[in-house]
Amino acid sequence: MCAIVGVFGAKKASTIAYYSLFSMQHRGQEATGISAANEEHITVYKKRGMVADVFSQPTLDALAGECAVGHNRYSTAGSESAGDAQPVFAKYKLGEISVVHNGNLVNKLEVRNELIGRGAIFQTDMDTENIIHLIAKSQNDSLVDRIKDMLTKIEGAYCLAIQSRSKMFVIRDRFGIRPLSLGKLKDGGWIVASETCAFDLVGAEFIRDVRPGEMLIFEEDREPVSEQIFEPDYHPCAFEYIYFARPDSIIDGKNVYQMRLNMGRKLAEETPADVDLVLPVPDSGVAAAKGYAEGLGVPFEMGIVRNHYVGRTFIEPTQEIRDLKVKLKLSPIKHLIEGKRVAIIDDSLVRGTTSRQIVRMLKEAGAKEVHMRIAAPEIKYPCRYGIDTPTKEELVSTRYNAEEIAENMGADSLGFLSVKGLTESLGEDRTYSLVSFDGNYFAGGSAESPGCAGGC
């Protein structure tokens, strides 16, 4: 769920990277960083915190060069170490290199142990550091061949931007699990980013999505060179449309907002509720709630106010912080809710922390009935490709059925979108990664595999 950006051939590349990361703050709040290359050196600045708090104008001015790569971090195993921020930088035989990564390498521990056995010394817990070591230890003469060699040794989900002093390499795994798009900057130069909302902010023209299994090579005074490294086996992650991405982004040709509307309409078709009004859990539940209300033909109201100065609860690293932040973040509008039968729509149900407190909040505000509806299927399997559900024990739907969950959270009923309803909402023109719902670990790993320790 991290955000990555790469800018090449642009004046003030680090500033463009900064604004791009700012637009993708929702993909990771723990740390941020940018590295810039100026033909002679790579300069790195990274720190824990939000983009606007970490960077200042003097900091960006010091990141000189026409190539910059950047990263917003969301750790998949809860590590809060400042040393685990990205980009990951190293000096090696061919010079200097910097890497940013969104995804999870499912064979991280196997590769890491093999590298340690060959004398590698690791400074972080990130799977991204494996990539640096694999490139440095390759015996190939050129960086591009070392990158190709590295790619044969890693498995799982990854979008990478790799920066040398004069070039940039961008790679998307053959499954296309995480999104990555290519854009053209209006004043010259190129940009790649996890989401197209970054292009909108910096005024870049969307060119196309980076293809699964493709590597793009950026060099001075040349168009990007495309090389298909792996045969595509396209499985984009359905969770990008359900929760991760900003609603104004276009992910692999499909508008996120429209997909969420579709999910809400399908949810109303599959699990209707006899209610007076429909409320969303803001913000990621808004579009689905609108679709649900349209499907039922009942009023839609923004009956819960969100404090936008509190971050997303799902991606906070500890349960104690999640519990507190739900109370800080959401407040009901009592006069809209009192005496009403309400349906509350959320994008997904993972641990049940937020939902339980929201139902209690609505009942305390005077709701006559509270019917919880989830615009996604039941999450029954941990994901090893970049979602923070590391164990089955944390997933409420692996331990209880819908009736038991509803009773536990105090809701009058609970309904989920079916897997079939989800795929129909997204469109049946491609095969999605539905691993959280069906347990199909097509890219290696399993529900019991150790996966990544916070690498993306």
Beta strands, then each sheet from edge to edge (+ up, - down):
strand 1: 3-8
strand 2: 31-37
strand 3: 42-48
strand 4: 67-73
strand 5: 88-92
strand 6: 95-105
strand 7: 156-163
strand 8: 168-172
strand 9: 181-185
strand 10: 190-193
strand 11: 204-209
strand 12: 214-218
strand 13: 225-228
strand 14: 250-251
strand 15: 254-255
strand 16: 277-280
strand 17: 304-306
strand 18: 330-332
strand 19: 341-346
strand 20: 369-374
strand 21: 413-416
sheet 1: 3+ 2- 4+ 1- 10+ 9- 11+
sheet 2: 5+ 6- 7+ 8- 12+ 13-
sheet 3: 14+ 15-
sheet 4: 16+ 19+ 20+ 21+
sheet 5: 17+ 18-
end
